[in-house]
Amino acid sequence: MIEVDLADYQRGGSRRRPGSLDSPIFYHEISIPHTPELEQTADTAVEVLLQDEFTYEEAVELVGLHIQAAASFAHSAHSQAELITRVADVPNGAGLQDSRDQTRTIAPYEALAIAGFLPHVAPYEFNTEEWLLDVIQVPEGWELTQSTLRWMDTWQDTVSVQARAEILLRTTQISFEAGGAQDIALYSSKLSHALSDDPETLRQLLAFVEPDARLPLFGELGLDAPESLEIWDEIPDKEIHRSNAIRQVRHVNYFAGDCPVMDRGHRKTLLEESTSEPSAHGNVALVSVQGQLVGSIKLTDNHSMLALRTVQDDAGNLPLVIGGVYIPGREVVEQAEAAAAQQGKWARIELDTLEVRPLRFLDVETPEAIGQLRAAVAAVKAARDALEASQLIPTE
């Protein structure tokens, strides 16, 4: 258990910090009681963020902001019944203002994020289960599943098994078109553990993860999930490199986008010379980890990484699968840019370790497109073999 003095959570809490990680809500000075229950919830929240690859400093600051946000929001109403009326469809958090009036409104994903703190800071009796079940009735899907899965450790002990199942299934249904299925995949190992007493709900949640959203399953559950095996059957290159130096994570400090432009970028920089933009070919940084070529970071548009081989760790998880597109952290992106500035095309970087957040497989934008995966992986393998044969990249 992480233990932090509650006073450490208060720094920066009276103001909204520009560019803060989750931009939580709005603030004014509120006296927050230092109770053991609030401190335990705060420590649990820090552990949650550390598991999602936030730094310790980021986690403590973000939890402090959430505590202040919960207190400010709770004190803007006289009862829980009044407070729930302030949760509304506010796309992308556009309604969040640093406001002192009494018309504060927050989006559902933010109401879920602070749910675990509200009972400890509200100046009236507060029922967390009732709050969560009311929040999920608001039909807004933006970041809903991610917020639920990230913060569920702060509230799941206060709700029944039936209510937990309803909350998880409802939020996934609402946010399905807004990336909810990929969030289920990204948190599938956490769900597998949390729902050990409710395998049917776990089965229903994983059923939401259609083929175009299954890449994260490999890094979370390896080949143990039937949904992973269905995709594995479509991958012609079964060669696996063993390494514990590469990790799949849920959070990185870089945004790489996810659209058809991404696919075209990897194709024209690595897989084929574009007739319309031949100069883009070779505009990559080739990534080796402990001497093994594992990826190609495109340096055209946003800089995502295409996995050039499959990697499995000692736990049986696959943090990289050939043909998958991943987001590296900003530090790796900057290292790739520096290498390209110095070396030109086909730049190379050598890393001791690598952390990546999964996006999806190349050319697989929809469930129906999974049939294109076999050809995409074959093209990636051919490009990798050609690079190693050309001695641009040393082989083991």
N, C-alpha and C positions, 0 to 999 in steps of 0.2 A: 504494500500500500504506500503510495506517495503521500508524504505528510508535509504540508506547507502551512506556515503560520497564516491565519486568515487575513492578517494585516497586509501580507504580501499581495493579496488579490485586489487590494484597493488602489494600487498605484495607477494613475491615469483614469480612474473610474468616473471622475466627474466631467469628463469631456469625451467627445467622440473623436477618435484618432484618425486622421486622414489615411486612407489605404489600409485600415486595420483588416485583419484576415477575414472576418465574417461580417464586418460592419454592423455589430449588434445594436439595434434600436436607438435610443435617445436617452439623455441623462439630465438629471438635476440632483442637487445635493439631497441625499436620503440617509438617515441614520439606520444602519443595518445592524441588527443584533448579532453578536458573535456567539452562535450556539454550536455545540458539538455536532448537531445534525447537519447544519449548513457546512461546517468545515469538512465533514465526511463526504458530503455530496461534492464539494469543491475538489477534494483530493481525488475522488472517483473521476470527475470530469477531466482533471489533468492527466490521469492515466489513459483515459479515452483518447485524448489528443496526442499523447506520446505514441500510442498504438497506431495512430493515423499519420505518424511521421512528422508531426510538428516538433520543433525544438522545445526544450524545457522552458526557456524564456518566453517563447511564443505562447505556449500552453498556459502558463501562469497568467500572462497578460490577458489572453483571450477569456479565460475563466473569470478573471476579475471584471472584465467588461460585461460578461453575461450576468454576473451577480448584480452589478449596478443597474444593468438594463432591466432585469427582472424586478428589482426593487422600485425603480422609477415607474415602470409600467403598472405594477400592482397598485401603487399609491395613486394612480390616476383615476381609480374607480373606488366605489364604496363597498363592492361585493364581487364575488366571482361571477355572478349572473350578469352584472353590468360589464365586467371586464371582457367576457367572451364576445360581447357585441363589438368590441374594438379589434377583433380579428376578422380580416376581410381579404377579398381577392385583390392583392396588391402586387401585380407582376414585377418580378425582379427586385422586390423591396422598394419600389419607387415611392411608396408612401411614407417611408421612414424619414422623419425630419427631426432636427435638434430643436424640438418645439416645447414651449412651456404651457401651451393651452390644454384644454381638457378634451380634445378631439383626437388624441393620439390613436393611430391605427397601425397594426402590424400584420405582416403576411403570415399564413399558416406555418411555413417552415420555421419562422422565427419564434412563433408561439410554441412549437415543439422543442426548439433548442433551449428555451428557458424553463420548460415545464418542470424539470427536476429541482429548480431553485425556488420557484414560486411559493411552495408551501412554507418555506423558511423565511420569506421576506414580506409576504402579504400581511397587511394589518387586519385581516379577517380570516375566518375559517376557510381552508382551501382543500378541495378534493382533487387530487392529481388525475385519478382515473376518469372522473367526470370531465375534467378539463380536456384531456386528450381525446376522449370520444366526441366531445363537442367540436374541437378544432378540426378533426378530420371530416366533418360535415361540410366544411368550406371548400368549394370545388376549385382549388388552385393547386397546380401540380409542380410549380417551380421549386426544385431542390427539396421536395417534400420527403422522398424516400431517403436521400442522403442524410437529411437532418434527423429523421427518425432513427436510422440505423446508427449514426454517429453517437447520438446522445441517449440512446435507450438504456444504457447502464445507469444513468442518473435517476431513472424513474421506474424501471421494470419491476423492482421489488415492491412497489406500491400498487401494482395493478394485478388483476386476476389473470390466469392463463387464457381464459376466453377473451378478455378485453385486450390483452397483448396481441392475440391472433387477429382480432378485428382491426386493431390499429395498424399492424404491419400489412395486412392484406388490403385494407382500404387505401392507405397511403400509396402502395405500389400500384393499385388500379388507377388512382387519380393521376399519378405522375408517370404513367407508363410511356406516354408520348414525349415526356420531357427528360428521358434518360433513367427512369426508375428501374428498368430491367437491368441495365448495366450496374446500377448501384447495388442491386441484389447480388449480382455476380461478384462485385468488388468486396462486399462484406459477407460472402457466403461462408467463410470459415467461422466468423463471429456468430452468424446465425446458426450454423450447425451446432456450435457449442451451446448457445443460449436456448435453442429450441430442442435440446436433447430430450425434454419432457413432452414435446409436441411435434413428433415427426410428420404428422399430416400437414400441419401449417408449413413446415419447412418444404415439404414436397410441393405444395401449392405455390409457394413463393418461387422456387426454382423453376416451376413450369412457366413463369412469366419470362424467363431468360431465353429468348429466341436466339437462333444461331448467330445473328449479327451482333449480339451483345455478350457472347460467351467467352471472349478472350480472357477476361479477368479470372474466370473459373480455374484456369490452368495454374495460375500462381497462388490461388487460395486453396484449392482442393486437389490439385494434381490431376491424375487420371482416375480418381476414385468416383467422381460424379458421372453418372450415365450421360449427362448433357455434354461433358467434356469428351467422352469416348466417341460420341456421334461425330464431333468435329474432327477428332484425331483420325478417324477412318478416312476423312477427306484430304489428309495431308500426306502426300506421296513420300516425303523425306522423313523417315523415322529415326535418323541418326540423332543421338542425344549426347551432348557434352555435359560432363559432371562438374559442378562448381558450386561453392557456397559464397562466392564473391559477388553474386548478382541477386538482387532482391526486388520483388514486386511490392510497391507501396501504394497507399490510397491517396496520398497528397504529395505534390511537388510544388516548388515555388516558381513554376513557369507554365504559361498557357500556350498550347500549340494548335488549337482549333481541331475540327473534325468534320470535314466536308469533302466533296469530290475533288476540290483543289488539292487537298492533301495527297490523295491517291495519284493524281497526275504529277504532282511534284516528285514523288518517289520514283515514278516511272521514268520521267524525263531526266532526272539527275543520276539514276543508277541503272535502271533496267533496260532502257532503250534510248536511242538518240532521236529526239523529236525533230521532225522536219520543219516545224514552225519555230522552234527555239533550240537549235542544235548546240548553242553555246552553254546551255544549262547542263549538258551531260558532263558528269564528273564534278559537279558543284556539290560535293559531299565531304563530310569528315567520316572516315572509316574508324570504327571504334573497336579496339581490342582490349580485353580484360585479362590480365595476367597472361599475356601472350597469345590469346585466342581471339580471332576475329569473330565478333558477335553482332555487329550492327552497322548501319549506315545512317548518319544524321544528314538530312537534306538541308542545304543552306540557301534554298530558294523559298521565299515566303516564311511561314512559321516553321520552326526547326524541330520536327518530330523525328523519331528514330525507327527505322525498319529493321526488324530482327532478321539476321542472316543465318541463324541456326537456333536450334532448340537447346535450352539449358535446364538441367534438373539438379536440385539441391539434395542434401542428405535426408531431408524430411519428405522427399518424394514430390515436392511442388515444382512446377515449371514456370519460373519467373520470366522466361523468354520462350516464345514458340515461333519458329520460322514463319515469316509472312505476316506476323503481328506488327502493329504500329504502336509505339510507346512514346511517352513523354519523359525525357530526362530532366533533371533539375537544372536550374539556371547556371550553376557553376560548370556543369558539363557542357551546356550550350555555349557559354562564353569561352571555354577551352577549345571547343570545336571551331568557333569563329576565329580565335587567335591562331589556331593551326592553319586554317585556310588562308588567312592574311599573310602568313609566313611561307607556307608551302605551295599555295595555289590549289589547282584542282587535285582531286583524289588525296586530300590531306589525311593525315593519320593521327590519331591520339591513342595513347596507351594509359589505361586506368588500372588501379589496384582493385577497386570495387565500383559497383554501379547500382544505382537505385532508379527504377522506372515505374511510371504509372501507365497501365494498359489502356489503350483506346479500343481498337477493333482490328480485325484482319484486313489486309490490303484488298481493295475492290469489293468488300462485303459490307455494303451500306444498308441492305435490307435482308430480311430472313430468306427471301427467295434467291438472293445473290450468292448464297453459300456454295452453289454449284461452280462458281468462278474461283473458289479457293484453290482447288487442285492446280489449275493453270497458273495462278499467281505464285504459289509456292514453288512450282517448277521453274518459273522465271527467276525467282529470288535465288534458288539453289544454283542455277546456271550462272548467274552474275557473281555469286560468291566463289564458285569454283574457278571462274575465269580470273577473278582478282587474285586468288591464291596462286594460280598457275602463272600469272604474269609477274609474280614476285613483288607486286606492290605491297603485299602483306605476307610476312613470314608465316610459315606453318609450323606446327609443333613437330 
